[in-house]
Amino acid sequence: MLKDITLGQYFTGNSLLHKLDPRTKLIAAFVFVIAVFCARGILGLSLLALAALMLVLCSQISFKVVLKGLKPIVMVLIFTMILNVFLTKSPAEEPIFKFHFLTVYEDGLWRAFYMALRVLILIIGSSVLISYTTSPIMLTDAIETLFGPLKKIKVPVHEFAMMMSIALRFIPTLVEETDKIMNAQKARGADFSNGSILKRAKALVSILIPLFVSSFKRAEDLAMAMECRCYHGGEGRTRLVKLQFHLRDIIFTIAFALLIAAIFILNRIPFGYML
């Protein structure tokens, strides 16, 4: 399961999304998130699902990799859907299923379906736009440039952008480190899959302690390496690659602006269940 976590991983490539300016992808991701939460009907969510599919095709990343990244959230998604189904009450309609204190309404089924679809579209779209096709260095430069005006009010934009990129960069590293620690503990007789929940929770302590020690040691090594290279933050810092907008960035931005406009238009069309 740990190997299925692809959050923060960057896949090198030469696709259209890889060539886009990282600032364009950040803006597009922000617009995409707004569109996902603004969609109120099946038509809007279907359009967003099609847009997410097009993003995966444009990135030239295998569908297996994208689906693999969804595995860690499957159980959480199923649990949340079950809560929506059984806890949604609709006094205005008759229940379609009732067993003792468990009651299922059509409203609950629709809400569970929409919630799951929204989460899947959101994760796929944002992951493809940000982490899968944008390197941590380019992501840092994009965040620093977009939030550059905040420097005038003494906001440490560069430090914030650097922390964000380092956090994303080390997610795969920590996942790999956790997997190694688990294998080492299993070789010593540790059991993480059998027994009661309390027993398995106690067994996780043997993972968390060495993981924290390793994380602090890695952070200390990183800080030492940055100091040895005379890193002093963003002041006077130059860039090897300067960010520049191209025609493809303008076209891509216009396409996402049209997407959110289409979502607002489709929200006015009564079709099926509307949230």
ZAFILUM-367454 format. One record per residue (C-alpha): residue number from 1; residue in one letter; x, y, z negated. Coordinates in nm, 3 decimals, decimal comma. Last residue first. Layout:
% residues N
> NUM_a_X_Y_Z
...
% end
This chain:
% residues 275
> 275_l_-2,695_1,967_0,494
> 274_m_-2,883_1,891_0,815
> 273_y_-3,022_1,548_0,907
> 272_g_-3,120_1,491_1,268
> 271_f_-3,090_1,773_1,518
> 270_p_-3,201_2,128_1,447
> 269_i_-2,966_2,354_1,649
> 268_r_-2,852_2,652_1,441
> 267_n_-2,550_2,467_1,304
> 266_l_-2,448_2,398_1,665
> 265_i_-2,382_2,769_1,718
> 264_f_-2,170_2,797_1,404
> 263_i_-1,969_2,491_1,510
> 262_a_-1,924_2,628_1,864
> 261_a_-1,769_2,945_1,723
> 260_i_-1,534_2,729_1,513
> 259_l_-1,423_2,546_1,827
> 258_l_-1,397_2,862_2,039
> 257_a_-1,144_3,000_1,790
> 256_f_-0,964_2,666_1,806
> 255_a_-0,936_2,690_2,186
> 254_i_-0,823_3,053_2,164
> 253_t_-0,539_2,950_1,932
> 252_f_-0,430_2,671_2,170
> 251_i_-0,434_2,906_2,469
> 250_i_-0,224_3,163_2,281
> 249_d_0,023_2,898_2,168
> 248_r_0,050_2,756_2,521
> 247_l_0,137_3,103_2,651
> 246_h_0,434_3,126_2,417
> 245_f_0,490_3,262_2,068
> 244_q_0,846_3,279_1,942
> 243_l_1,010_3,151_1,624
> 242_k_1,385_3,202_1,611
> 241_v_1,596_2,886_1,589
> 240_l_1,926_2,891_1,398
> 239_r_1,783_3,128_1,141
> 238_t_1,955_3,400_0,937
> 237_r_1,931_3,462_0,564
> 236_g_2,010_3,812_0,441
> 235_e_1,770_3,775_0,147
> 234_g_1,578_3,448_0,176
> 233_g_1,720_3,264_-0,123
> 232_h_2,076_3,263_-0,252
> 231_y_2,224_2,942_-0,106
> 230_c_2,601_2,944_-0,140
> 229_r_2,646_2,594_0,009
> 228_c_2,770_2,466_-0,326
> 227_e_2,457_2,614_-0,486
> 226_m_2,230_2,425_-0,245
> 225_a_2,415_2,098_-0,313
> 224_m_2,388_2,150_-0,690
> 223_a_2,014_2,217_-0,664
> 222_l_1,968_1,902_-0,454
> 221_d_2,170_1,691_-0,698
> 220_e_1,962_1,823_-0,990
> 219_a_1,638_1,750_-0,805
> 218_r_1,758_1,396_-0,728
> 217_k_1,847_1,339_-1,094
> 216_f_1,508_1,474_-1,202
> 215_s_1,331_1,244_-0,955
> 214_s_1,537_0,939_-1,057
> 213_v_1,459_0,991_-1,425
> 212_f_1,090_1,043_-1,345
> 211_l_1,084_0,723_-1,135
> 210_p_1,274_0,530_-1,404
> 209_i_1,003_0,627_-1,659
> 208_l_0,704_0,587_-1,426
> 207_i_0,774_0,232_-1,312
> 206_s_0,813_0,057_-1,649
> 205_v_0,519_0,266_-1,769
> 204_l_0,309_0,104_-1,494
> 203_a_0,297_-0,219_-1,698
> 202_k_0,097_-0,037_-1,965
> 201_a_-0,166_0,050_-1,705
> 200_r_-0,176_-0,315_-1,592
> 199_k_-0,243_-0,426_-1,948
> 198_l_-0,513_-0,165_-1,997
> 197_i_-0,683_-0,264_-1,670
> 196_s_-0,688_-0,627_-1,778
> 195_g_-0,454_-0,893_-1,641
> 194_n_-0,300_-0,946_-1,299
> 193_s_-0,172_-0,706_-1,031
> 192_f_0,125_-0,524_-1,183
> 191_d_0,320_-0,819_-1,326
> 190_a_0,681_-0,762_-1,435
> 189_g_0,907_-1,067_-1,423
> 188_r_1,249_-0,909_-1,365
> 187_a_1,213_-0,945_-0,986
> 186_k_0,879_-0,766_-1,021
> 185_q_1,058_-0,476_-1,190
> 184_a_1,307_-0,447_-0,903
> 183_n_1,027_-0,463_-0,645
> 182_m_0,836_-0,192_-0,830
> 181_i_1,147_0,027_-0,853
> 180_k_1,212_-0,008_-0,479
> 179_d_0,851_0,079_-0,395
> 178_t_0,862_0,383_-0,621
> 177_e_1,182_0,505_-0,450
> 176_e_1,020_0,468_-0,107
> 175_v_0,718_0,668_-0,224
> 174_l_0,948_0,928_-0,378
> 173_t_1,136_0,966_-0,050
> 172_p_0,814_0,986_0,153
> 171_i_0,693_1,271_-0,076
> 170_f_1,034_1,440_-0,071
> 169_r_0,988_1,649_0,243
> 168_l_0,642_1,770_0,146
> 167_a_0,770_1,900_-0,190
> 166_i_1,080_2,049_-0,026
> 165_s_0,861_2,230_0,230
> 164_m_0,631_2,376_-0,033
> 163_m_0,918_2,479_-0,261
> 162_m_1,092_2,654_0,030
> 161_a_0,776_2,842_0,125
> 160_f_0,730_2,965_-0,232
> 159_e_1,096_3,069_-0,256
> 158_h_1,067_3,258_0,073
> 157_v_0,745_3,433_-0,028
> 156_p_0,868_3,558_-0,364
> 155_v_0,588_3,822_-0,397
> 154_k_0,742_4,164_-0,464
> 153_i_0,452_4,371_-0,326
> 152_k_0,633_4,435_0,002
> 151_k_0,718_4,065_0,022
> 150_l_0,348_3,997_0,077
> 149_p_0,389_4,113_0,439
> 148_g_0,599_3,799_0,507
> 147_f_0,315_3,554_0,440
> 146_l_0,299_3,443_0,803
> 145_t_0,676_3,455_0,845
> 144_e_0,760_3,264_0,527
> 143_i_0,498_2,999_0,600
> 142_a_0,628_2,953_0,955
> 141_d_0,993_2,940_0,850
> 140_t_0,919_2,676_0,587
> 139_l_0,715_2,469_0,835
> 138_m_1,001_2,486_1,084
> 137_i_1,240_2,350_0,820
> 136_p_0,995_2,081_0,708
> 135_s_0,950_1,952_1,066
> 134_t_0,611_1,995_1,228
> 133_t_0,435_1,720_1,428
> 132_y_0,326_1,471_1,160
> 131_s_0,313_1,718_0,868
> 130_i_0,105_2,010_0,994
> 129_l_-0,121_1,955_1,293
> 128_v_-0,146_1,576_1,278
> 127_s_-0,198_1,574_0,901
> 126_s_-0,456_1,855_0,912
> 125_g_-0,667_1,685_1,179
> 124_i_-0,654_1,332_1,036
> 123_i_-0,715_1,437_0,676
> 122_l_-1,002_1,673_0,758
> 121_i_-1,172_1,433_1,000
> 120_l_-1,160_1,152_0,743
> 119_v_-1,284_1,375_0,460
> 118_r_-1,570_1,515_0,667
> 117_l_-1,680_1,171_0,785
> 116_a_-1,686_1,037_0,429
> 115_m_-1,888_1,336_0,303
> 114_y_-2,130_1,319_0,595
> 113_f_-2,199_0,950_0,538
> 112_a_-2,245_0,991_0,162
> 111_r_-2,477_1,289_0,215
> 110_w_-2,682_1,098_0,472
> 109_l_-2,722_0,799_0,244
> 108_g_-2,817_1,018_-0,052
> 107_d_-3,085_1,202_0,150
> 106_e_-3,232_0,869_0,256
> 105_y_-3,288_0,791_-0,110
> 104_v_-3,144_0,506_-0,315
> 103_t_-3,252_0,435_-0,670
> 102_l_-3,064_0,229_-0,927
> 101_f_-3,227_0,239_-1,275
> 100_h_-3,416_-0,091_-1,225
> 99_f_-3,376_-0,172_-0,856
> 98_k_-3,511_0,079_-0,606
> 97_f_-3,446_0,111_-0,235
> 96_i_-3,592_0,341_0,032
> 95_p_-3,694_0,598_-0,228
> 94_e_-3,994_0,817_-0,138
> 93_e_-3,928_1,178_-0,058
> 92_a_-3,969_1,518_-0,230
> 91_p_-3,810_1,397_-0,554
> 90_s_-3,470_1,366_-0,382
> 89_k_-3,200_1,249_-0,620
> 88_t_-2,839_1,189_-0,521
> 87_l_-2,665_0,979_-0,787
> 86_f_-2,690_0,639_-0,618
> 85_v_-2,572_0,721_-0,266
> 84_n_-2,330_0,999_-0,361
> 83_l_-2,164_0,782_-0,626
> 82_i_-2,130_0,496_-0,378
> 81_m_-1,972_0,734_-0,125
> 80_t_-1,720_0,852_-0,385
> 79_f_-1,619_0,492_-0,464
> 78_i_-1,582_0,410_-0,094
> 77_l_-1,364_0,717_-0,036
> 76_v_-1,144_0,642_-0,337
> 75_m_-1,100_0,284_-0,212
> 74_v_-1,017_0,397_0,142
> 73_i_-0,777_0,675_0,038
> 72_p_-0,453_0,473_0,056
> 71_k_-0,551_0,320_0,393
> 70_l_-0,587_0,650_0,582
> 69_g_-0,216_0,678_0,669
> 68_k_-0,231_0,344_0,845
> 67_l_-0,510_0,479_1,064
> 66_v_-0,279_0,757_1,186
> 65_v_0,015_0,519_1,239
> 64_k_-0,204_0,269_1,424
> 63_f_-0,341_0,550_1,641
> 62_s_0,012_0,597_1,770
> 61_i_0,141_0,953_1,782
> 60_q_0,140_1,118_2,125
> 59_s_0,058_1,452_1,955
> 58_c_-0,190_1,542_2,229
> 57_l_-0,380_1,213_2,179
> 56_v_-0,399_1,265_1,801
> 55_l_-0,519_1,622_1,853
> 54_m_-0,782_1,503_2,102
> 53_l_-0,918_1,259_1,845
> 52_a_-0,938_1,537_1,585
> 51_a_-1,128_1,753_1,836
> 50_l_-1,369_1,466_1,908
> 49_a_-1,429_1,425_1,534
> 48_l_-1,488_1,800_1,511
> 47_l_-1,747_1,783_1,790
> 46_s_-1,918_1,490_1,618
> 45_l_-1,919_1,685_1,291
> 44_g_-2,093_1,976_1,462
> 43_l_-2,355_1,757_1,627
> 42_i_-2,417_1,554_1,310
> 41_g_-2,513_1,862_1,116
> 40_r_-2,384_2,119_0,868
> 39_a_-2,035_2,206_0,995
> 38_c_-1,892_2,489_0,784
> 37_f_-1,661_2,269_0,577
> 36_v_-1,498_2,110_0,883
> 35_a_-1,481_2,443_1,069
> 34_i_-1,299_2,610_0,779
> 33_v_-1,047_2,324_0,767
> 32_f_-0,992_2,353_1,144
> 31_v_-0,936_2,728_1,119
> 30_f_-0,665_2,675_0,855
> 29_a_-0,509_2,395_1,062
> 28_a_-0,509_2,620_1,371
> 27_i_-0,338_2,898_1,176
> 26_l_-0,074_2,655_1,052
> 25_k_-0,032_2,507_1,400
> 24_t_0,014_2,849_1,560
> 23_r_0,271_2,942_1,296
> 22_p_0,457_2,619_1,374
> 21_d_0,499_2,734_1,738
> 20_l_0,380_2,455_1,964
> 19_k_0,632_2,216_2,117
> 18_h_0,551_1,927_1,881
> 17_l_0,181_1,972_1,955
> 16_l_0,239_1,945_2,331
> 15_s_0,444_1,629_2,289
> 14_n_0,821_1,594_2,275
> 13_g_0,853_1,378_1,966
> 12_t_0,992_1,340_1,617
> 11_f_0,754_1,204_1,357
> 10_y_0,752_1,401_1,032
> 9_q_0,634_1,235_0,712
> 8_g_0,471_1,450_0,445
> 7_l_0,175_1,220_0,395
> 6_t_0,244_0,883_0,561
> 5_i_0,141_0,659_0,271
> 4_d_0,103_0,308_0,415
> 3_k_0,433_0,192_0,261
> 2_l_0,281_0,241_-0,082
> 1_m_0,000_0,000_0,000
% end
